Amino acid sequence: MTKQHANWSPYDNNGGSCVAIAGANYCVIAADTRMSTGYSILTRDYSKICKLADKAVLASSGFQADVKALQKHLAAKHLTYQHQHNKQMSCPAMAQLLSNTLYYKRFFPYYAFNVLGGLDSEGKGCVFTYDAVGSYERVGYSSQGSGSTLIIPFLDNQLKSPSPLLLPAQDAVTPLSEAEAIDLVKTCFASATERDIYTGDRLEIVVLNADGTRYEYMELRKD
């Protein structure tokens, strides 16, 4: 094995981290803006978040050519849906479309790891987490990217998600208020930035609630 292959990482094309948290009446989606390859930073101001519909926001980590191709495909499908049904897709409908799209490409998959967040038909926050070939699950919170191995244990500790084996099934939303969820996301990224060289520079936060969509930003470490 060559040195190049020995040092290969699945996040060489674009590392970084994506996080989403669902609440009773909101959803918070966040990602850093660093794009890097190996030990080189290509840009410090690249958004990993794409708004697919009024109530559905996608955050992706992975190979950016595939991420852009996936976003373009979803946008085209959503436009067709709007012409046929005269309305926008709900977040659960977009989640199913994304799953179908990834599964269709399972033999030559998009090199993209996605978290979809938004509001469902009842106005509740919803988060869907994916693997590369379309398997997905509705959860209260999730993270993808090179910093996810640092962030998920922290979120587990803070939010203590109910086991899916519990009966009766518990609601997959977190008990935090919107402001608390935003603060928790900021804490996650401040911590991950200290320990993951692919995460940093700037944090972009998208908040969806009944009032619409709001953007917030926070500076992160730049080294």
Salt bridges, closest charged atoms under 4 A:
ASP32 OD1 - LYS48 NZ 3.35
ASP45 OD1 - ARG202 NH1 3.66
ASP120 OD2 - ARG138 NH2 2.98
GLU122 OE1 - LYS124 NZ 3.97
ASP171 OD2 - LYS124 NZ 3.03
GLU178 OE2 - ARG214 NH2 3.03
GLU194 OE1 - ARG221 NH1 3.15
ASP201 OD2 - ARG34 NE 2.83
ASP201 OD1 - ARG44 NH1 2.54
GLU216 OE1 - LYS186 NZ 3.77
GLU216 OE2 - ARG214 NH2 3.15
GLU219 OE2 - ARG202 NE 3.45
GLU219 OE1 - LYS222 NZ 3.08
ASP223 OD1 - ARG221 NH2 2.82
